[in-house]
Amino acid sequence: LRWETRDGQAPGRGLFRATLHSAISGRPLQTIVEQTGAGADTAFFQDDPRVSYLVIDSHDVDWKVTLEEAVKVTPRPAS
């Protein structure tokens, strides 16, 4: 998850939180990012294979996220 926040109306006081939730029960599975004020980073996380969704909670920050799924590729043996 690549994320970036920029200060909004209250510099240094805004909150950004990204949480992964189960699409079956709706319960939170893990908090991926919790940031106060401006910042940017890449967060790597792992979870069991399941249907899930990302919830963004924020106030007083502008934010941008990009979520990418890693896929394991197994090369075929040469014949």
N, CA, C and O atoms as a CHARMM CRD file, in Angstrom:
* protein
*
  316
    1    1 LEU  N      0.85400  -1.16800   0.00000 PROA 1      0.00000
    2    1 LEU  CA     0.00000   0.00000   0.00000 PROA 1      0.00000
    3    1 LEU  C      0.89600   1.22500   0.00000 PROA 1      0.00000
    4    1 LEU  O      1.59800   1.49100   0.97600 PROA 1      0.00000
    5    2 ARG  N      0.87000   1.97400  -1.10300 PROA 2      0.00000
    6    2 ARG  CA     1.58800   3.25400  -1.13300 PROA 2      0.00000
    7    2 ARG  C      0.60000   4.33100  -0.70700 PROA 2      0.00000
    8    2 ARG  O     -0.52000   4.39100  -1.21400 PROA 2      0.00000
    9    3 TRP  N      1.01300   5.16900   0.21700 PROA 3      0.00000
   10    3 TRP  CA     0.11300   6.19700   0.71800 PROA 3      0.00000
   11    3 TRP  C      0.84700   7.51800   0.87400 PROA 3      0.00000
   12    3 TRP  O      2.06700   7.56400   1.03400 PROA 3      0.00000
   13    4 GLU  N      0.07400   8.58000   0.82200 PROA 4      0.00000
   14    4 GLU  CA     0.61400   9.92500   1.00400 PROA 4      0.00000
   15    4 GLU  C     -0.47100  10.78500   1.63800 PROA 4      0.00000
   16    4 GLU  O     -1.63700  10.71800   1.24800 PROA 4      0.00000
   17    5 THR  N     -0.07800  11.59500   2.61900 PROA 5      0.00000
   18    5 THR  CA    -1.00500  12.55900   3.21300 PROA 5      0.00000
   19    5 THR  C     -0.37800  13.94200   3.14200 PROA 5      0.00000
   20    5 THR  O      0.84000  14.10800   3.21600 PROA 5      0.00000
   21    6 ARG  N     -1.24900  14.91700   2.99800 PROA 6      0.00000
   22    6 ARG  CA    -0.82100  16.32300   3.00800 PROA 6      0.00000
   23    6 ARG  C     -1.68600  17.05500   4.01200 PROA 6      0.00000
   24    6 ARG  O     -2.87800  16.78300   4.15300 PROA 6      0.00000
   25    7 ASP  N     -1.05300  17.99900   4.71200 PROA 7      0.00000
   26    7 ASP  CA    -1.79200  18.76900   5.71300 PROA 7      0.00000
   27    7 ASP  C     -2.97900  19.47200   5.09100 PROA 7      0.00000
   28    7 ASP  O     -2.89100  20.04200   4.00400 PROA 7      0.00000
   29    8 GLY  N     -4.08100  19.42000   5.80000 PROA 8      0.00000
   30    8 GLY  CA    -5.28900  20.09900   5.37700 PROA 8      0.00000
   31    8 GLY  C     -5.46600  21.38800   6.15300 PROA 8      0.00000
   32    8 GLY  O     -4.56400  22.22400   6.20200 PROA 8      0.00000
   33    9 GLN  N     -6.61900  21.54400   6.75200 PROA 9      0.00000
   34    9 GLN  CA    -6.95200  22.79100   7.43900 PROA 9      0.00000
   35    9 GLN  C     -6.27600  22.93700   8.80200 PROA 9      0.00000
   36    9 GLN  O     -6.14200  24.05500   9.29800 PROA 9      0.00000
   37   10 ALA  N     -5.85200  21.84400   9.40900 PROA 10     0.00000
   38   10 ALA  CA    -5.19200  21.89700  10.72100 PROA 10     0.00000
   39   10 ALA  C     -3.81300  21.24100  10.60600 PROA 10     0.00000
   40   10 ALA  O     -3.66400  20.07400  10.96900 PROA 10     0.00000
   41   11 PRO  N     -2.79400  21.96900  10.10700 PROA 11     0.00000
   42   11 PRO  CA    -1.47600  21.37600   9.87600 PROA 11     0.00000
   43   11 PRO  C     -0.92800  20.62000  11.09200 PROA 11     0.00000
   44   11 PRO  O     -0.92500  21.12700  12.21400 PROA 11     0.00000
   45   12 GLY  N     -0.46500  19.38900  10.83000 PROA 12     0.00000
   46   12 GLY  CA     0.13800  18.56200  11.87500 PROA 12     0.00000
   47   12 GLY  C     -0.85600  17.88800  12.80100 PROA 12     0.00000
   48   12 GLY  O     -0.44700  17.14700  13.69500 PROA 12     0.00000
   49   13 ARG  N     -2.15300  18.12000  12.61700 PROA 13     0.00000
   50   13 ARG  CA    -3.13700  17.55900  13.54000 PROA 13     0.00000
   51   13 ARG  C     -4.09300  16.57000  12.87300 PROA 13     0.00000
   52   13 ARG  O     -4.86200  15.89900  13.56100 PROA 13     0.00000
   53   14 GLY  N     -4.05500  16.47300  11.55600 PROA 14     0.00000
   54   14 GLY  CA    -4.95000  15.56300  10.85800 PROA 14     0.00000
   55   14 GLY  C     -4.58500  14.11200  11.09700 PROA 14     0.00000
   56   14 GLY  O     -3.47000  13.80100  11.51700 PROA 14     0.00000
   57   15 LEU  N     -5.52800  13.22700  10.82600 PROA 15     0.00000
   58   15 LEU  CA    -5.31300  11.79400  11.03400 PROA 15     0.00000
   59   15 LEU  C     -5.65000  11.04000   9.76400 PROA 15     0.00000
   60   15 LEU  O     -6.61500  11.36500   9.07200 PROA 15     0.00000
   61   16 PHE  N     -4.84200  10.02500   9.46200 PROA 16     0.00000
   62   16 PHE  CA    -5.08700   9.11300   8.35100 PROA 16     0.00000
   63   16 PHE  C     -4.88600   7.70400   8.87600 PROA 16     0.00000
   64   16 PHE  O     -3.85500   7.39800   9.47500 PROA 16     0.00000
   65   17 ARG  N     -5.87900   6.84100   8.65000 PROA 17     0.00000
   66   17 ARG  CA    -5.77300   5.44600   9.08500 PROA 17     0.00000
   67   17 ARG  C     -6.31400   4.55400   7.96800 PROA 17     0.00000
   68   17 ARG  O     -7.41200   4.78800   7.46200 PROA 17     0.00000
   69   18 ALA  N     -5.54900   3.53900   7.58400 PROA 18     0.00000
   70   18 ALA  CA    -5.97800   2.54200   6.59500 PROA 18     0.00000
   71   18 ALA  C     -6.06800   1.19900   7.30500 PROA 18     0.00000
   72   18 ALA  O     -5.10100   0.74400   7.91500 PROA 18     0.00000
   73   19 THR  N     -7.24400   0.56500   7.22200 PROA 19     0.00000
   74   19 THR  CA    -7.49900  -0.70000   7.90700 PROA 19     0.00000
   75   19 THR  C     -8.05200  -1.70800   6.92100 PROA 19     0.00000
   76   19 THR  O     -8.91600  -1.37700   6.10900 PROA 19     0.00000
   77   20 LEU  N     -7.56000  -2.94300   6.98700 PROA 20     0.00000
   78   20 LEU  CA    -8.07400  -4.03100   6.17000 PROA 20     0.00000
   79   20 LEU  C     -9.22000  -4.70100   6.92000 PROA 20     0.00000
   80   20 LEU  O     -9.08200  -5.03200   8.09800 PROA 20     0.00000
   81   21 HSD  N    -10.36200  -4.90600   6.23700 PROA 21     0.00000
   82   21 HSD  CA   -11.55100  -5.50900   6.84300 PROA 21     0.00000
   83   21 HSD  C    -11.96300  -6.76600   6.08800 PROA 21     0.00000
   84   21 HSD  O    -11.74700  -6.87400   4.88100 PROA 21     0.00000
   85   22 SER  N    -12.55400  -7.71000   6.80400 PROA 22     0.00000
   86   22 SER  CA   -13.11900  -8.91300   6.19600 PROA 22     0.00000
   87   22 SER  C    -14.38400  -8.54000   5.43100 PROA 22     0.00000
   88   22 SER  O    -15.25000  -7.84600   5.96300 PROA 22     0.00000
   89   23 ALA  N    -14.49500  -8.99700   4.18400 PROA 23     0.00000
   90   23 ALA  CA   -15.69500  -8.73100   3.39300 PROA 23     0.00000
   91   23 ALA  C    -16.84600  -9.64400   3.81600 PROA 23     0.00000
   92   23 ALA  O    -17.99200  -9.39200   3.44400 PROA 23     0.00000
   93   24 ILE  N    -16.57000 -10.68700   4.57800 PROA 24     0.00000
   94   24 ILE  CA   -17.61900 -11.60200   5.04200 PROA 24     0.00000
   95   24 ILE  C    -18.25700 -11.07200   6.33200 PROA 24     0.00000
   96   24 ILE  O    -19.47500 -10.90900   6.40500 PROA 24     0.00000
   97   25 SER  N    -17.43500 -10.80800   7.34000 PROA 25     0.00000
   98   25 SER  CA   -17.96600 -10.37700   8.63500 PROA 25     0.00000
   99   25 SER  C    -17.94800  -8.85600   8.82200 PROA 25     0.00000
  100   25 SER  O    -18.68000  -8.32000   9.65400 PROA 25     0.00000
  101   26 GLY  N    -17.11300  -8.16700   8.04500 PROA 26     0.00000
  102   26 GLY  CA   -16.96800  -6.72400   8.21600 PROA 26     0.00000
  103   26 GLY  C    -16.00200  -6.33200   9.32400 PROA 26     0.00000
  104   26 GLY  O    -15.74100  -5.14600   9.52700 PROA 26     0.00000
  105   27 ARG  N    -15.47600  -7.30700  10.03400 PROA 27     0.00000
  106   27 ARG  CA   -14.59100  -6.98600  11.16600 PROA 27     0.00000
  107   27 ARG  C    -13.22200  -6.53000  10.66300 PROA 27     0.00000
  108   27 ARG  O    -12.75900  -6.97300   9.61200 PROA 27     0.00000
  109   28 PRO  N    -12.57700  -5.63600  11.42500 PROA 28     0.00000
  110   28 PRO  CA   -11.23200  -5.21100  11.04500 PROA 28     0.00000
  111   28 PRO  C    -10.23900  -6.35300  11.23700 PROA 28     0.00000
  112   28 PRO  O    -10.26100  -7.03700  12.26100 PROA 28     0.00000
  113   29 LEU  N     -9.37300  -6.55500  10.25100 PROA 29     0.00000
  114   29 LEU  CA    -8.35800  -7.60900  10.31800 PROA 29     0.00000
  115   29 LEU  C     -7.01500  -7.05500  10.79200 PROA 29     0.00000
  116   29 LEU  O     -6.33700  -7.67900  11.60900 PROA 29     0.00000
  117   30 GLN  N     -6.63500  -5.89700  10.28800 PROA 30     0.00000
  118   30 GLN  CA    -5.38300  -5.28100  10.71700 PROA 30     0.00000
  119   30 GLN  C     -5.32800  -3.81700  10.29500 PROA 30     0.00000
  120   30 GLN  O     -5.83200  -3.43900   9.23800 PROA 30     0.00000
  121   31 THR  N     -4.70600  -3.00400  11.14300 PROA 31     0.00000
  122   31 THR  CA    -4.44100  -1.61500  10.79800 PROA 31     0.00000
  123   31 THR  C     -3.12800  -1.59200  10.04100 PROA 31     0.00000
  124   31 THR  O     -2.10800  -2.07900  10.52800 PROA 31     0.00000
  125   32 ILE  N     -3.16000  -1.02500   8.85200 PROA 32     0.00000
  126   32 ILE  CA    -1.97700  -1.02100   7.98600 PROA 32     0.00000
  127   32 ILE  C     -1.16900   0.25500   8.17700 PROA 32     0.00000
  128   32 ILE  O      0.06000   0.21400   8.23800 PROA 32     0.00000
  129   33 VAL  N     -1.86000   1.38500   8.27100 PROA 33     0.00000
  130   33 VAL  CA    -1.19300   2.68700   8.43800 PROA 33     0.00000
  131   33 VAL  C     -1.99000   3.51700   9.43100 PROA 33     0.00000
  132   33 VAL  O     -3.22000   3.52500   9.40500 PROA 33     0.00000
  133   34 GLU  N     -1.28000   4.21200  10.30100 PROA 34     0.00000
  134   34 GLU  CA    -1.88900   5.23800  11.14600 PROA 34     0.00000
  135   34 GLU  C     -0.90100   6.39900  11.19900 PROA 34     0.00000
  136   34 GLU  O      0.20100   6.25600  11.72900 PROA 34     0.00000
  137   35 GLN  N     -1.29400   7.54200  10.65300 PROA 35     0.00000
  138   35 GLN  CA    -0.39500   8.68300  10.48900 PROA 35     0.00000
  139   35 GLN  C     -1.08000   9.94900  10.97300 PROA 35     0.00000
  140   35 GLN  O     -2.25300  10.18500  10.68300 PROA 35     0.00000
  141   36 THR  N     -0.33700  10.76100  11.71300 PROA 36     0.00000
  142   36 THR  CA    -0.80200  12.08400  12.10800 PROA 36     0.00000
  143   36 THR  C     -0.07400  13.10600  11.25700 PROA 36     0.00000
  144   36 THR  O      1.15500  13.09000  11.19000 PROA 36     0.00000
  145   37 GLY  N     -0.81100  13.99800  10.60400 PROA 37     0.00000
  146   37 GLY  CA    -0.21300  15.03800   9.77500 PROA 37     0.00000
  147   37 GLY  C      0.28100  14.50500   8.44400 PROA 37     0.00000
  148   37 GLY  O     -0.11400  13.42700   7.99800 PROA 37     0.00000
  149   38 ALA  N      1.15600  15.28700   7.81700 PROA 38     0.00000
  150   38 ALA  CA     1.66900  14.95800   6.48900 PROA 38     0.00000
  151   38 ALA  C      2.69200  13.82600   6.56400 PROA 38     0.00000
  152   38 ALA  O      3.42900  13.70200   7.54200 PROA 38     0.00000
  153   39 GLY  N      2.72500  12.99900   5.51100 PROA 39     0.00000
  154   39 GLY  CA     3.69200  11.91100   5.42800 PROA 39     0.00000
  155   39 GLY  C      3.47200  11.09900   4.17400 PROA 39     0.00000
  156   39 GLY  O      2.49900  11.31000   3.44900 PROA 39     0.00000
  157   40 ALA  N      4.37500  10.17100   3.91800 PROA 40     0.00000
  158   40 ALA  CA     4.27100   9.27900   2.76600 PROA 40     0.00000
  159   40 ALA  C      5.16700   8.07900   3.01400 PROA 40     0.00000
  160   40 ALA  O      6.23000   8.19700   3.62300 PROA 40     0.00000
  161   41 ASP  N      4.72400   6.91400   2.53300 PROA 41     0.00000
  162   41 ASP  CA     5.51800   5.69600   2.71200 PROA 41     0.00000
  163   41 ASP  C      4.86800   4.57500   1.91500 PROA 41     0.00000
  164   41 ASP  O      3.84100   4.76800   1.26400 PROA 41     0.00000
  165   42 THR  N      5.47800   3.41200   1.97900 PROA 42     0.00000
  166   42 THR  CA     4.90700   2.18600   1.44000 PROA 42     0.00000
  167   42 THR  C      4.79900   1.20400   2.58900 PROA 42     0.00000
  168   42 THR  O      5.78100   0.94700   3.28500 PROA 42     0.00000
  169   43 ALA  N      3.61300   0.65500   2.79200 PROA 43     0.00000
  170   43 ALA  CA     3.38500  -0.32000   3.86000 PROA 43     0.00000
  171   43 ALA  C      3.19100  -1.69000   3.23100 PROA 43     0.00000
  172   43 ALA  O      2.33300  -1.86500   2.36600 PROA 43     0.00000
  173   44 PHE  N      3.98200  -2.65600   3.66200 PROA 44     0.00000
  174   44 PHE  CA     3.84700  -4.03100   3.18900 PROA 44     0.00000
  175   44 PHE  C      3.10100  -4.81700   4.25500 PROA 44     0.00000
  176   44 PHE  O      3.42600  -4.72300   5.43900 PROA 44     0.00000
  177   45 PHE  N      2.10700  -5.58900   3.84500 PROA 45     0.00000
  178   45 PHE  CA     1.35800  -6.39100   4.80400 PROA 45     0.00000
  179   45 PHE  C      0.93300  -7.68400   4.13400 PROA 45     0.00000
  180   45 PHE  O      0.89900  -7.78800   2.90800 PROA 45     0.00000
  181   46 GLN  N      0.60800  -8.66700   4.96400 PROA 46     0.00000
  182   46 GLN  CA     0.21500  -9.98800   4.47600 PROA 46     0.00000
  183   46 GLN  C     -0.99600 -10.45300   5.26000 PROA 46     0.00000
  184   46 GLN  O     -1.12600 -10.17000   6.45100 PROA 46     0.00000
  185   47 ASP  N     -1.87800 -11.16800   4.58400 PROA 47     0.00000
  186   47 ASP  CA    -3.04800 -11.72100   5.23400 PROA 47     0.00000
  187   47 ASP  C     -3.38600 -13.03900   4.56100 PROA 47     0.00000
  188   47 ASP  O     -2.93300 -13.29700   3.44600 PROA 47     0.00000
  189   48 ASP  N     -4.17200 -13.87200   5.21700 PROA 48     0.00000
  190   48 ASP  CA    -4.62800 -15.11700   4.60900 PROA 48     0.00000
  191   48 ASP  C     -5.45900 -14.80500   3.37000 PROA 48     0.00000
  192   48 ASP  O     -6.10300 -13.75800   3.30600 PROA 48     0.00000
  193   49 PRO  N     -5.45100 -15.70500   2.38200 PROA 49     0.00000
  194   49 PRO  CA    -6.29500 -15.47900   1.20300 PROA 49     0.00000
  195   49 PRO  C     -7.76900 -15.41900   1.61000 PROA 49     0.00000
  196   49 PRO  O     -8.30000 -16.37600   2.17400 PROA 49     0.00000
  197   50 ARG  N     -8.41100 -14.32100   1.32900 PROA 50     0.00000
  198   50 ARG  CA    -9.82200 -14.12400   1.63900 PROA 50     0.00000
  199   50 ARG  C    -10.29500 -12.86400   0.93000 PROA 50     0.00000
  200   50 ARG  O     -9.49400 -12.05900   0.45400 PROA 50     0.00000
  201   51 VAL  N    -11.59000 -12.71500   0.87200 PROA 51     0.00000
  202   51 VAL  CA   -12.16700 -11.49900   0.30600 PROA 51     0.00000
  203   51 VAL  C    -12.12000 -10.42200   1.38400 PROA 51     0.00000
  204   51 VAL  O    -12.60600 -10.62300   2.49700 PROA 51     0.00000
  205   52 SER  N    -11.53400  -9.28900   1.04500 PROA 52     0.00000
  206   52 SER  CA   -11.39000  -8.21000   2.02600 PROA 52     0.00000
  207   52 SER  C    -11.49700  -6.86700   1.32500 PROA 52     0.00000
  208   52 SER  O    -11.52400  -6.78700   0.09700 PROA 52     0.00000
  209   53 TYR  N    -11.55600  -5.82000   2.12700 PROA 53     0.00000
  210   53 TYR  CA   -11.59800  -4.47300   1.57100 PROA 53     0.00000
  211   53 TYR  C    -10.85700  -3.51900   2.49600 PROA 53     0.00000
  212   53 TYR  O    -10.62600  -3.81600   3.66800 PROA 53     0.00000
  213   54 LEU  N    -10.49200  -2.37600   1.94700 PROA 54     0.00000
  214   54 LEU  CA    -9.71100  -1.38400   2.65800 PROA 54     0.00000
  215   54 LEU  C    -10.63500  -0.26300   3.12100 PROA 54     0.00000
  216   54 LEU  O    -11.45200   0.22900   2.34300 PROA 54     0.00000
  217   55 VAL  N    -10.51000   0.14300   4.38600 PROA 55     0.00000
  218   55 VAL  CA   -11.28000   1.26900   4.92700 PROA 55     0.00000
  219   55 VAL  C    -10.29600   2.38300   5.25600 PROA 55     0.00000
  220   55 VAL  O     -9.29500   2.16600   5.93800 PROA 55     0.00000
  221   56 ILE  N    -10.59800   3.57800   4.76200 PROA 56     0.00000
  222   56 ILE  CA    -9.78500   4.76200   5.05800 PROA 56     0.00000
  223   56 ILE  C    -10.58500   5.66200   5.98900 PROA 56     0.00000
  224   56 ILE  O    -11.69000   6.08700   5.65300 PROA 56     0.00000
  225   57 ASP  N    -10.02600   5.94900   7.15600 PROA 57     0.00000
  226   57 ASP  CA   -10.59100   6.92800   8.08800 PROA 57     0.00000
  227   57 ASP  C     -9.63900   8.11200   8.08600 PROA 57     0.00000
  228   57 ASP  O     -8.43100   7.93700   8.24700 PROA 57     0.00000
  229   58 SER  N    -10.17600   9.32700   7.90500 PROA 58     0.00000
  230   58 SER  CA    -9.29400  10.48700   7.91700 PROA 58     0.00000
  231   58 SER  C    -10.06000  11.73400   8.30400 PROA 58     0.00000
  232   58 SER  O    -11.28000  11.81700   8.15700 PROA 58     0.00000
  233   59 HSD  N     -9.31000  12.70000   8.80300 PROA 59     0.00000
  234   59 HSD  CA    -9.84600  14.03900   9.00700 PROA 59     0.00000
  235   59 HSD  C     -8.69400  15.03200   8.95300 PROA 59     0.00000
  236   59 HSD  O     -7.59700  14.76200   9.44200 PROA 59     0.00000
  237   60 ASP  N     -8.96100  16.17200   8.35600 PROA 60     0.00000
  238   60 ASP  CA    -8.00900  17.28400   8.26700 PROA 60     0.00000
  239   60 ASP  C     -6.71400  16.95400   7.53200 PROA 60     0.00000
  240   60 ASP  O     -5.68900  17.58800   7.78300 PROA 60     0.00000
  241   61 VAL  N     -6.74100  15.96600   6.62200 PROA 61     0.00000
  242   61 VAL  CA    -5.61900  15.70900   5.72000 PROA 61     0.00000
  243   61 VAL  C     -6.18500  15.35500   4.34600 PROA 61     0.00000
  244   61 VAL  O     -7.27100  14.78900   4.23000 PROA 61     0.00000
  245   62 ASP  N     -5.43100  15.69700   3.32400 PROA 62     0.00000
  246   62 ASP  CA    -5.71100  15.21200   1.97700 PROA 62     0.00000
  247   62 ASP  C     -4.87300  13.94800   1.82000 PROA 62     0.00000
  248   62 ASP  O     -3.73500  13.90000   2.28600 PROA 62     0.00000
  249   63 TRP  N     -5.41900  12.93000   1.17100 PROA 63     0.00000
  250   63 TRP  CA    -4.68500  11.67800   1.08500 PROA 63     0.00000
  251   63 TRP  C     -4.81800  11.04000  -0.28800 PROA 63     0.00000
  252   63 TRP  O     -5.73800  11.33000  -1.05300 PROA 63     0.00000
  253   64 LYS  N     -3.85100  10.14900  -0.57400 PROA 64     0.00000
  254   64 LYS  CA    -3.82600   9.39300  -1.81300 PROA 64     0.00000
  255   64 LYS  C     -3.27100   8.00700  -1.49200 PROA 64     0.00000
  256   64 LYS  O     -2.28100   7.89600  -0.76800 PROA 64     0.00000
  257   65 VAL  N     -3.89300   6.94500  -2.01900 PROA 65     0.00000
  258   65 VAL  CA    -3.39800   5.58400  -1.80200 PROA 65     0.00000
  259   65 VAL  C     -3.38700   4.81000  -3.11700 PROA 65     0.00000
  260   65 VAL  O     -4.18800   5.06600  -4.01600 PROA 65     0.00000
  261   66 THR  N     -2.46500   3.86200  -3.20700 PROA 66     0.00000
  262   66 THR  CA    -2.41500   2.89600  -4.29500 PROA 66     0.00000
  263   66 THR  C     -2.20600   1.53400  -3.65300 PROA 66     0.00000
  264   66 THR  O     -1.22400   1.32000  -2.94200 PROA 66     0.00000
  265   67 LEU  N     -3.12800   0.61500  -3.90300 PROA 67     0.00000
  266   67 LEU  CA    -3.03300  -0.73400  -3.34100 PROA 67     0.00000
  267   67 LEU  C     -2.68500  -1.69900  -4.45900 PROA 67     0.00000
  268   67 LEU  O     -3.37500  -1.75500  -5.47700 PROA 67     0.00000
  269   68 GLU  N     -1.61600  -2.45700  -4.27100 PROA 68     0.00000
  270   68 GLU  CA    -1.18700  -3.43900  -5.24900 PROA 68     0.00000
  271   68 GLU  C     -1.11900  -4.80200  -4.58100 PROA 68     0.00000
  272   68 GLU  O     -0.70500  -4.92900  -3.42900 PROA 68     0.00000
  273   69 GLU  N     -1.53300  -5.81400  -5.32200 PROA 69     0.00000
  274   69 GLU  CA    -1.49300  -7.18100  -4.81100 PROA 69     0.00000
  275   69 GLU  C     -0.31000  -7.91700  -5.41000 PROA 69     0.00000
  276   69 GLU  O     -0.14900  -7.96200  -6.62900 PROA 69     0.00000
  277   70 ALA  N      0.50800  -8.48800  -4.55800 PROA 70     0.00000
  278   70 ALA  CA     1.63300  -9.30000  -5.02600 PROA 70     0.00000
  279   70 ALA  C      1.11500 -10.68700  -5.37800 PROA 70     0.00000
  280   70 ALA  O      0.28400 -11.25400  -4.66800 PROA 70     0.00000
  281   71 VAL  N      1.61300 -11.21700  -6.47500 PROA 71     0.00000
  282   71 VAL  CA     1.20000 -12.55200  -6.91900 PROA 71     0.00000
  283   71 VAL  C      2.45500 -13.39200  -7.10100 PROA 71     0.00000
  284   71 VAL  O      3.39000 -13.00100  -7.80000 PROA 71     0.00000
  285   72 LYS  N      2.45400 -14.55500  -6.45600 PROA 72     0.00000
  286   72 LYS  CA     3.59800 -15.46000  -6.57500 PROA 72     0.00000
  287   72 LYS  C      3.49800 -16.20300  -7.89900 PROA 72     0.00000
  288   72 LYS  O      2.45700 -16.77300  -8.22400 PROA 72     0.00000
  289   73 VAL  N      4.57600 -16.19200  -8.65300 PROA 73     0.00000
  290   73 VAL  CA     4.62400 -16.86800  -9.94200 PROA 73     0.00000
  291   73 VAL  C      5.63900 -17.99000  -9.86300 PROA 73     0.00000
  292   73 VAL  O      6.78400 -17.78300  -9.46100 PROA 73     0.00000
  293   74 THR  N      5.20800 -19.17600 -10.24800 PROA 74     0.00000
  294   74 THR  CA     6.10300 -20.32600 -10.27000 PROA 74     0.00000
  295   74 THR  C      6.43700 -20.64700 -11.73000 PROA 74     0.00000
  296   74 THR  O      5.54700 -21.01200 -12.49800 PROA 74     0.00000
  297   75 PRO  N      7.70700 -20.51500 -12.12100 PROA 75     0.00000
  298   75 PRO  CA     8.06600 -20.79700 -13.51600 PROA 75     0.00000
  299   75 PRO  C      7.85200 -22.26500 -13.86000 PROA 75     0.00000
  300   75 PRO  O      8.05400 -23.14900 -13.02700 PROA 75     0.00000
  301   76 ARG  N      7.45100 -22.50100 -15.06800 PROA 76     0.00000
  302   76 ARG  CA     7.30000 -23.88700 -15.54500 PROA 76     0.00000
  303   76 ARG  C      8.68600 -24.45700 -15.85000 PROA 76     0.00000
  304   76 ARG  O      9.55600 -23.76300 -16.37500 PROA 76     0.00000
  305   77 PRO  N      8.87100 -25.72900 -15.51300 PROA 77     0.00000
  306   77 PRO  CA    10.17500 -26.34500 -15.83800 PROA 77     0.00000
  307   77 PRO  C     10.34200 -26.46400 -17.35300 PROA 77     0.00000
  308   77 PRO  O      9.37900 -26.70300 -18.08100 PROA 77     0.00000
  309   78 ALA  N     11.56300 -26.29500 -17.80200 PROA 78     0.00000
  310   78 ALA  CA    11.84300 -26.43900 -19.24200 PROA 78     0.00000
  311   78 ALA  C     11.63100 -27.88600 -19.64000 PROA 78     0.00000
  312   78 ALA  O     11.99500 -28.80800 -18.91100 PROA 78     0.00000
  313   79 SER  N     11.03500 -28.07000 -20.81400 PROA 79     0.00000
  314   79 SER  CA    10.79600 -29.46300 -21.26300 PROA 79     0.00000
  315   79 SER  C     11.74500 -29.88900 -22.33200 PROA 79     0.00000
  316   79 SER  O     11.67100 -31.02300 -22.80700 PROA 79     0.00000
